Amino acid sequence: MTTAIEAIDHLTAAVSYLRVQVGAQHEPADGPAVGPATDWFSCAELCADQGRLLDLARSTAAGRGTDRDDVAMSLLVQGYAFRIASVAIGAWLLDEVVLDVAPARCAIAIGRHRPNAVRLEAATIVAAPPTLASLHAELIDAHLARLVVTAHGACRVGEALLWSNVAAACASSFGAFMAPLHERRAEVRDRAEAFFAAARPELARSGRLVPVGSVWAWERQACCLWYRTDSGSRCADCSLWTDAERAQRYQDAIDAEVSDARGAS
């Protein structure tokens, strides 16, 4: 059976920008871009202490182009959720295991004003073979749901918005493995659909998967507020797009896929 260390090696090899460290604190693989050991933050503290979480969000605000607590918190939660979800979902997809990502045994690093690495106290498998229930219990119930509660209490930011961020982060985690698992795209899509179908109500109603050609798009139900930063940009899955704008984006993606296929033939 695959060991926990092997599962981590497999997911970081499949997606090069995923950074996961196991054990004692030291600089992650990309060095100064992530930062020194003092840039590691205990997930247990962030998921339980509103003040610490708000302080961390505020420390990233200027770099994200905002002076608003709600915007900074939203973007922090979205990045944090992706980093944790990509570890749990990646190991589930690649090796059929659920890794221990409990807050007490995780830390995140901040680089470029956003979460960009995860440290696990130890590499441990908590379920093999896994079930959807065990994956949701470990990733959502024990970790990201606690993050949402703390973030919502830390500043004036909507709970539905935060759950949409978690859902989008989970969808992005599946999407990250679409390219490296090209031959398994249909399976990855099916497993993403099964993941959201089995989710708790707050997560399940936060968005939906939409088939687009051979892949899919994610439609979120609440905006992450990125458009309120200095960039003024909307995410590809922004809830503020109109139905017509979304339909055109999907058609453009399908047309590009068809064109690429013709060029390769």
N, C-alpha and C positions, 0 to 999 in steps of 0.2 A: 504494500500500500504506500501511496505517496506520503512523505513526511511533510510537516508544516513548513520546514525550511525549503524543501523542494517546491512546494506550492508557491511560496513567495518568490523563489527564483524564477519559476515559470511565468508568473504574472508580470514581473518586472522585465523579463526578457521579451515578452510579447508586446508590451507597451513601454517604450523606452523612457517616457517622461514620468512614469510612476516610480516614486522613490520610497522604499520601505527599509527601515533599519531595524535590526533585532538586537536587543541587549543594551549594554551600557551606552550612555550618552557620548557622542563625539560628532564631529562635523559629518553631515551626510555626504554622499558621493560627489555632489556638484559643488561642494565647498562654499566659498563666499556667497554664491547666489542664494543659498539657503540660509547661511549664517552660522555662527558658533553655537556651542552648546547652550548658552544662555537664551537662545531663541527657541528652545524647546518648551512647550507649554503642556502641562498635565491635562489630559482630557477629563480626568475625574474632577479636577478643580474647575475647569471651564464649564462642565455640565452641572455643577452644583452651586457655583458662586457667581451671582449676577454681576457683582462689582468687578470681578476679575475678567469676566467675559466682555463687559462693556469697555473696560480699560483696553483690552486687546483690540476690540473693534475700533476704538478711537485712535489707537496707535497706527492703524492702517488707513485711516480716513483720507488724509491728505494725499497719500500715494494713489488712492483710488479716485481722486478727483471730487471729493465731497467734504462738507463740514457738518453733515447731518448724521446724527446717531443712527436713525432708522435705516438710512442707506448703507452706512458702513457695516451695521450689524447684519443686514440682509446679505450683503456680498460676502462677509466673513462666514456666515452660516452655510452659504451655498458652496464656497470653496472647501470648507471643513468637511461638509457632508460628502462631497465628491471624493475627497482623499480617503475617508474611512470606507465609504461604499465600494470604491474601486478595489480595495483589498478583499473585502468580504465577497463581493460579487465575482471578482476575477478568479478567486480560488474555487468558488462554486462552479463556475463555467469550465475552467481548465482541468480541475482535478477532483471534482465531486466531493469537496470537503467544505466544512464551515470552520473558519479560523476564529480564534478568540480575539475579538476586538472590543472587549468590555472597557469602558472608560478608565477603570482603575489600572489597566495594563497598557494604556495607549498614551502617546503624546503626539502633538503636531508641531511642525516647524513653520516659521513664517519667513518667506522670501519674496521679494518683489511685491511686498505689501499684501500678501495673500498666503493662505496655507499651501505649502508645496511639498511636504514630506510627512511621513508617518513613522513613528518609532513604536515598536511593540516590545514590551518588557521581556517577553519570551514568545517563541513560535509554538503555538499550541493549537491542536485540532479539537474542537468541541463536539463535532458531529461528523461521522463518516460511516456509511453513506449519509448524506444530508437529506433533510426534508425542507420544503418551503417554510414550514412552521419553525424549524430550528434556525433557518437563515433569518427570518423576520424577528425571532426572539432575540437573537444575538446582535444583529445590526440595527434594527429599528427600535424594538421595545427597550432593550437594555442600554442603548447608546443615543441614537439620533433623536428619539422622542424626548429624552431628558434634555438634550441640547435645545430643542425647540421650546420647551417649558421655561428654561433658564433665559434664553434670548428674549422671549416674549415678556418676561418679567423685568428684564434689564432696561428696556427702553420702550418707547412708543412705536412698536412694530407689530404688524398684524400676525396672528397665529396662522391664518390661512395662507398668508404670503410665505411664512417660514416653512410650512408643510409643502407648498409648491416648490420651494427651493430644494427641499429634501427629495421630493419626487423627481425633479429635473436632474438632480445630482445622481440619483439611482439610474435614471434613463441614460444619462451621459456615461455612466460606468458600463452599462451594457454596450453602448455605442462605441466606446473605446476599444472593445474587442472585436468589432465587426470586421475591420481590415485584417488584423492578424489571423482571425479565424474565418477567412474568406469562404472557404469550402463549407463552413458550418453556419453561414449567415441565417438561413431559414431556422435553424435550431436556436441560434441566439435570439432571434426575434420571437420565436415561440416561447422561449424561457423567460424573456422579458414580459411577455403578455401574461404568462402564468404567475410571475412574481407580483405584478400589480393586481391581478385578479384575486390573489390570496392576501393582499395587504389590508391593514386596519383601515377603517373608513376615512380617517384624516388624510392618509396617503393615497388611497384609491381614488378619491374624488379631486385630487390635486392636479390631474392632467390625464392625457390619454395618448396612446400610440396610434399613429395614422400611417397606413402603408403608403410608401412612395417608391414606386419602381420595385427594385429587389430589396430595398431597405425600408426604413420607416422614419417618420419625424415624430417629435414629441410636442404636443400642444398643452401648455401649462394653463392653469386657471387663474393665477394671480401673478402680477408683474413683480420682478425682483428689484425694481427701482434703479436698474443700471442707467436707464435713460435720464435719470436725475443727477448723474455725475457730469463732470465737465465735458465728457465725450458726447453726451446727449444721444447715445446709441441705444437701439433696441436689440435684444438677443434674437437669435433665429427663431426661438420658440416663444417669443413674447406674447402675452395674452392681449396686448394692445393692437396687434395686427387685426385688420378686418378679415372677414371670411373670404372676400375677394382677393385680398393681398396674400393670404395664406394659400389659396388655390393657385394663384399665379406662381408663388415660390415653389410649390410642389410640382407644378407642370414644368417649370424651368429645370428642376432637378431631374425629372424623368427625361426631358429632352436631352439634357447633358449626358445622362446614362446611355441613352440610345445612340447618341453621337459617338461616345467613347467606344461602345461595342462595335459600331460599324468601322471605326478607325482601326480597331484591333483585328478585324476579320480580314 
